[in-house]
Amino acid sequence: MKTTGAAIIGCGAIAPLHARAIASIEDARLVTVVDSDPVQAAQSAQDYGCEGLTDYRELLERPDIHIVHVCTPHHQHAGMAVELLNAGKHVLTEKPMALDVPSARLMQAAAEKAAGQLGVVFQNRYNEPSVRIKEVIDSGSLGNLLCMKGVVTWTRSEEYYTNSSWRGRWATEGGGVLINQAIHTLDLLQWFGGGDLLSVKGSVTTDVLNEVIEVEDTAHACIDFKNKVRGLFYGTNAYQVNSPVELELVFEQGTLQQRRDSLYLWKDGLETLLCEPQTASTGGKSYWGSGHSRLIHDFYAHIREGRRFWIDGSEGIKALELIAEIYKSSGSRNRVPQAQHS
Ligand SMILES: NC(=O)c1ccc[n+]([C@@H]2O[C@H](COP(=O)([O-])OP(=O)(O)OC[C@H]3O[C@@H](n4cnc5c(N)ncnc54)[C@H](O)[C@@H]3O)[C@@H](O)[C@H]2O)c1
């Protein structure tokens, strides 16, 4: 029986992945879609055979809606999530959790008091290579992790920004390649690195679209963790294709490399393929990865079983904190040590 009622706020590019995942959950039903654009709301309601609204506040008092997916522009996430949590709803928000760290902390505070849960969509943690890498780190099967790197070379056109009311602006996107595209890879690096930052030195620049966007299109960083692991990161939207994200993790007794979405182990002079890309179409863009459905299913399972979802506010905020340190250190000659963080 479909006992869990769901709503999606924001019916843009990412919403169909959420709608499709909800439809595939046995006890869940998409009751309502909300978009401030009435044409978009009506179209999506028709597409998914559900109710369409233009004001998300109408969800607050609705007893038939238990889980709300926040798929709106970045600057809207925090305000919506806090109101929904205060109204007793479970909230699954798209990344980034919020526009900035202070807004994310407001969400965390609301979640701590709320009956409902807050989940953050970092679906790349569900990619098979990510899961295998984390298993190797946690099991110690290759010894300690020594260092790692993450490289994101993607393309975003002028039209991607000019056709959008919110992308490319500090007030609405909160940053550029760091907070929108490379945040997934930064989240993986901090997850693999154990989360506790020692110091960060980064640099951001706008290499190509400086006439079009306020925010950076390119960034790099050297991230030191308290456990002595060092992570190097490079991310750009100024490439001319969307290359698969590359990851390398060097351990005491071997090296893991993610290339072309496959994971390889290099050990004792031999390379072994550990996992290949999943071929099933997710209905989204290939560079979004295939983890949305798995994450959404897992979020619903945690709620159904009364367990705390693991990518909650305290996990979701970590990539945002790392990004804030990269911005803070950019342009200075100094690393930003964790102890000086405000
Ligand atoms: N996890 C991923 O891989 C992934 C991929 C793409 C986008 N995203 C994230 O999803 C979110 C949405 O991105 P998108 O690409 O779908 O954006 P989009 O611009 O395509 O869609 C946003 C939609 O929200 C609607 N909206 C704006 N303000 C609203 C309001 N107050 N109430 C209701 N609706 C409102 C807009 O009308 C629009 O239809 C962003 O946070 C983005 O970073 C995540």
The ligand as a Tripos MOL2 file, in Angstrom:
@<TRIPOS>MOLECULE
LIG
   44    48     1     0     0
SMALL
NO_CHARGES

@<TRIPOS>ATOM
      1 N1         22.7810   15.8850   -7.4630 N.am      1 LIG1
      2 C1         23.0690   16.2500   -8.7140 C.2       1 LIG1
      3 O1         23.8720   15.6360   -9.4090 O.2       1 LIG1
      4 C2         22.3850   17.4540   -9.2760 C.ar      1 LIG1
      5 C3         22.3330   17.6670  -10.6510 C.ar      1 LIG1
      6 C4         21.6620   18.8120  -11.1190 C.ar      1 LIG1
      7 C5         21.1180   19.7130  -10.2220 C.ar      1 LIG1
      8 N2         21.2290   19.4840   -8.8850 N.ar      1 LIG1
      9 C6         20.7220   20.4390   -7.8890 C.3       1 LIG1
     10 O2         19.3010   20.4810   -7.9590 O.3       1 LIG1
     11 C7         18.8250   21.7870   -7.6340 C.3       1 LIG1
     12 C8         17.9850   22.3060   -8.7970 C.3       1 LIG1
     13 O3         18.7900   22.3400   -9.9560 O.3       1 LIG1
     14 P1         18.1460   22.2690  -11.4250 P.3       1 LIG1
     15 O4         19.2870   22.0740  -12.3520 O.co2     1 LIG1
     16 O5         17.0020   21.3160  -11.4510 O.co2     1 LIG1
     17 O6         17.6010   23.7690  -11.5410 O.3       1 LIG1
     18 P2         16.5240   24.3560  -12.5620 P.3       1 LIG1
     19 O7         16.7850   25.8040  -12.6680 O.co2     1 LIG1
     20 O8         16.5060   23.5090  -13.8030 O.co2     1 LIG1
     21 O9         15.1440   24.0900  -11.8070 O.3       1 LIG1
     22 C9         14.7930   24.7590  -10.6420 C.3       1 LIG1
     23 C10        13.2770   24.8450  -10.5870 C.3       1 LIG1
     24 O10        12.8980   25.4160   -9.3350 O.3       1 LIG1
     25 C11        11.8220   26.2990   -9.5500 C.3       1 LIG1
     26 N3         11.7470   27.2530   -8.4340 N.ar      1 LIG1
     27 C12        12.5340   28.3240   -8.1980 C.ar      1 LIG1
     28 N4         12.1420   28.9460   -7.0660 N.ar      1 LIG1
     29 C13        11.0790   28.2430   -6.5900 C.ar      1 LIG1
     30 C14        10.2250   28.4010   -5.4620 C.ar      1 LIG1
     31 N5         10.3930   29.3900   -4.5860 N.pl3     1 LIG1
     32 N6          9.2350   27.4900   -5.2860 N.ar      1 LIG1
     33 C15         9.0480   26.4830   -6.1680 C.ar      1 LIG1
     34 N7          9.8160   26.3110   -7.2700 N.ar      1 LIG1
     35 C16        10.8240   27.1690   -7.4680 C.ar      1 LIG1
     36 C17        12.1350   26.9430  -10.8920 C.3       1 LIG1
     37 O11        10.9830   27.5140  -11.4880 O.3       1 LIG1
     38 C18        12.6830   25.7470  -11.6730 C.3       1 LIG1
     39 O12        11.6580   25.0500  -12.3720 O.3       1 LIG1
     40 C19        20.0870   22.6130   -7.3620 C.3       1 LIG1
     41 O13        20.3540   22.5900   -6.0110 O.3       1 LIG1
     42 C20        21.1760   21.8690   -8.1220 C.3       1 LIG1
     43 O14        22.4820   22.0910   -7.6140 O.3       1 LIG1
     44 C21        21.8210   18.3690   -8.4040 C.ar      1 LIG1
@<TRIPOS>BOND
     1     1     2 1
     2     2     3 2
     3     2     4 1
     4     4     5 ar
     5     4    44 ar
     6     5     6 ar
     7     6     7 ar
     8     7     8 ar
     9     8     9 1
    10     8    44 ar
    11     9    10 1
    12     9    42 1
    13    10    11 1
    14    11    12 1
    15    11    40 1
    16    12    13 1
    17    13    14 1
    18    14    15 2
    19    14    16 1
    20    14    17 1
    21    17    18 1
    22    18    19 2
    23    18    20 1
    24    18    21 1
    25    21    22 1
    26    22    23 1
    27    23    24 1
    28    23    38 1
    29    24    25 1
    30    25    26 1
    31    25    36 1
    32    26    27 ar
    33    26    35 ar
    34    27    28 ar
    35    28    29 ar
    36    29    30 ar
    37    29    35 ar
    38    30    31 1
    39    30    32 ar
    40    32    33 ar
    41    33    34 ar
    42    34    35 ar
    43    36    37 1
    44    36    38 1
    45    38    39 1
    46    40    41 1
    47    40    42 1
    48    42    43 1
@<TRIPOS>SUBSTRUCTURE
     1 LIG1         1 GROUP 0 **** ****
